Amino acid sequence: EERKIMSDLLEQFKRMIVEKNRAEVCALLPELPKNHSLDEIYRQAVYPAMNEVRDLFKARKVGVPELLLSLDLVRQSIDGLSQGSASGRNDRHVILGVIEGDVHDMGKNIVHAMYQGYGYRVTDLGKNTPVARFVEVARSEKPDLVGISTMMSTTVDKLKDAIAAIKRESGAKVMVGGAFINREIANRVGADGYADSAATLIEETDSVLAG
């Protein structure tokens, strides 16, 4: 009976994340670890909440602001529960950045939030990042994945140069994304994967890293 009550608590916690109820999330956080392992909390509440929010975003039932609010609550939950140390994907390291010549970083920031919500360790190089900077950090940190964003078609040559150098110097997989990029362009510049939006990001990343 006690386990049933706590399962209801996990369901309530999941619902509060989806509904972006910060006060309730903060109130429930200290109660959850008393009767549930961190793994149970992640797998029965945090990740299902993330998946539900992503599905709503994919179906265009919520917009970017709502998505970011829920992602922020997930990050807050991870910090409150475990300082980020007990996530299903926390052994994976991603480097993110917007390629040199582009200062549009909203898409990259959403991707950053999504990765953090799912427990990836993220190094964010920001916007207008030179090819040499991507290569330097990839070489020194040996990430599992480098994600490069661009909204502009004028950066294609730099994108291609960056991907070739990153693979040569670090062996990391590289994913790309941005307004003008599609699967054909991603293949042409030598990327290992492409996410057309935050809604498909995690599945594509899992596929790339498994390949």
C-alpha positions in Angstrom: 0.0 0.0 0.0 2.8 2.4 0.8 4.5 1.6 -2.5 1.2 2.3 -4.3 1.0 5.7 -2.5 4.5 6.6 -3.5 3.7 5.5 -7.1 0.9 8.0 -7.1 3.4 10.5 -5.8 5.6 9.8 -8.8 2.7 10.2 -11.1 1.8 13.5 -9.5 5.5 14.7 -9.8 5.5 13.8 -13.5 2.2 15.7 -14.0 3.6 18.8 -12.3 6.6 18.9 -14.6 4.4 18.6 -17.6 2.0 21.3 -16.3 5.0 23.5 -15.4 3.9 23.8 -11.7 7.2 25.0 -10.2 5.8 25.3 -6.6 4.5 21.7 -6.6 7.7 20.3 -8.1 9.8 22.0 -5.4 7.4 20.7 -2.7 7.5 17.1 -4.0 11.3 16.9 -4.6 12.3 16.2 -0.9 9.6 13.6 -0.5 10.5 11.4 -3.5 13.9 9.9 -2.4 12.4 8.8 0.9 10.7 5.8 -0.6 12.1 5.5 -4.2 15.5 5.0 -5.6 16.8 7.7 -7.9 16.6 5.3 -10.8 12.9 4.8 -10.1 12.3 8.5 -9.9 14.0 9.1 -13.3 12.5 6.2 -15.1 8.9 6.5 -13.7 8.6 10.3 -13.5 11.3 12.5 -14.9 11.9 10.8 -18.3 8.2 10.1 -18.9 7.5 13.8 -18.2 10.2 14.7 -20.7 8.8 12.4 -23.3 5.3 13.7 -22.8 6.5 17.4 -23.2 8.4 16.4 -26.3 5.3 14.8 -27.8 3.2 17.8 -27.1 5.9 20.0 -28.7 6.1 17.7 -31.7 2.3 17.9 -32.1 2.5 21.7 -31.8 0.3 21.6 -28.7 2.9 23.6 -26.8 5.4 26.2 -28.1 9.0 26.9 -27.4 8.4 28.9 -24.2 6.4 26.1 -22.6 9.0 23.5 -23.7 11.8 25.6 -22.1 9.8 26.0 -18.8 9.3 22.2 -18.5 13.0 21.5 -19.4 14.0 24.0 -16.8 11.9 22.1 -14.2 13.6 18.9 -15.3 17.0 20.4 -14.8 16.0 21.7 -11.4 14.7 18.3 -10.5 18.0 16.6 -11.5 20.0 19.0 -9.5 17.7 18.7 -6.5 17.7 14.9 -6.6 21.3 14.0 -7.4 23.4 16.9 -8.6 23.0 15.3 -12.0 24.8 12.2 -11.1 22.2 9.5 -11.6 20.9 9.9 -15.0 20.5 7.2 -17.7 22.8 9.0 -20.1 25.1 10.9 -17.8 28.2 9.1 -19.1 27.7 10.8 -22.5 29.4 14.1 -23.2 28.2 16.5 -25.9 29.9 19.6 -27.2 27.5 22.2 -28.7 28.1 25.4 -30.6 26.9 27.7 -33.4 29.4 27.8 -36.3 31.4 30.9 -37.0 29.5 33.5 -39.1 26.2 32.8 -37.3 24.9 34.5 -34.1 21.5 32.8 -34.0 21.5 30.6 -30.9 17.9 30.0 -29.8 17.8 26.5 -31.5 21.2 25.6 -29.9 19.9 26.7 -26.5 16.8 24.5 -26.8 19.0 21.6 -27.8 21.3 22.3 -24.8 18.3 22.3 -22.5 17.0 19.0 -24.0 20.3 17.2 -23.6 20.6 18.4 -20.0 17.1 17.3 -19.3 18.0 13.8 -20.5 21.2 13.7 -18.4 23.9 14.3 -21.0 27.0 16.3 -19.9 27.1 19.4 -22.1 29.9 21.8 -23.0 28.4 24.8 -24.7 30.8 26.8 -26.9 28.2 29.5 -27.6 27.5 31.3 -30.9 29.9 32.4 -33.7 32.3 29.6 -32.8 35.4 29.3 -35.0 36.2 26.0 -36.6 39.5 25.9 -34.6 37.7 26.3 -31.3 35.4 23.3 -32.1 38.5 21.2 -33.0 40.5 22.4 -30.0 37.8 21.5 -27.5 36.9 18.2 -29.2 40.6 17.2 -29.2 41.1 18.0 -25.6 37.8 16.7 -24.1 37.2 13.7 -26.4 33.4 14.0 -26.4 31.0 11.3 -27.6 29.3 13.8 -29.9 29.7 17.3 -31.3 26.5 19.2 -32.2 26.9 22.1 -34.6 24.1 24.5 -35.3 23.6 27.1 -38.1 20.6 29.0 -39.4 22.5 30.4 -42.4 23.4 28.8 -45.8 26.5 31.0 -46.0 28.2 28.9 -43.3 28.1 25.5 -45.2 31.8 25.6 -46.2 32.8 26.3 -42.6 30.5 23.5 -41.4 32.1 21.0 -43.8 35.6 22.1 -42.7 34.7 21.8 -39.0 33.2 18.3 -39.3 36.2 17.0 -41.2 38.7 18.4 -38.7 36.7 17.3 -35.7 36.5 13.7 -36.9 40.2 13.7 -37.9 41.4 15.2 -34.6 39.0 13.6 -32.0 37.1 10.8 -33.6 33.8 12.2 -32.2 30.5 11.7 -34.0 29.1 15.0 -35.4 25.4 16.0 -35.6 24.1 19.2 -37.3 20.9 21.2 -37.1 19.4 24.5 -38.1 16.8 26.2 -40.2 18.1 25.5 -43.6 19.7 22.1 -42.9 18.0 18.9 -44.1 19.2 15.3 -44.4 20.7 15.8 -47.8 22.8 18.8 -46.6 23.8 16.9 -43.5 25.1 14.1 -45.6 26.9 16.4 -48.0 28.8 18.2 -45.3 29.9 14.8 -43.7 27.7 14.8 -40.6 26.9 11.5 -38.9 23.3 12.7 -38.0 20.8 15.5 -38.3 17.9 16.5 -36.0 15.2 18.6 -37.6 13.9 19.7 -34.2 14.2 19.2 -30.5 11.3 16.7 -30.8 13.5 14.2 -32.7 16.9 15.1 -31.1 17.2 12.3 -28.5 16.2 9.4 -30.9 18.6 10.7 -33.5 21.4 11.1 -31.0 20.9 7.6 -29.7 21.0 6.3 -33.2 24.2 8.1 -34.1 26.0 7.0 -31.0 24.9 3.4 -31.4 26.1 3.4 -35.0 
